[in-house]
Amino acid sequence: MDDALHGLCQPLTVLQCRLAMGELAGGELVGGMDTLRQAIADALVECTRVNLAVGLMREMLQHELQMDRDQQERTR
């Protein structure tokens, strides 16, 4: 789970950076829209990575919970 949480932090940090870059680019007159579009595209890629990491953590947690339930059943 620790690795999964670490894996979640990296795309969140990159996402934050990309959105900040887009915010800065939005105020520029020259090249602002292209830079903004690229920042948004990059941020969407990071959102996908975050969703995948959260899905993996959910699967890991469900697996652990099932193992706990199975263990409890065996000890009854």
PyMOL commands that set and color helices and strands:
alter all, ss='L'
color gray80, all
select helices_A, chain A and resi 2-26+32-74
alter helices_A, ss='H'
color red, helices_A
deselect
rebuild
show_as cartoon
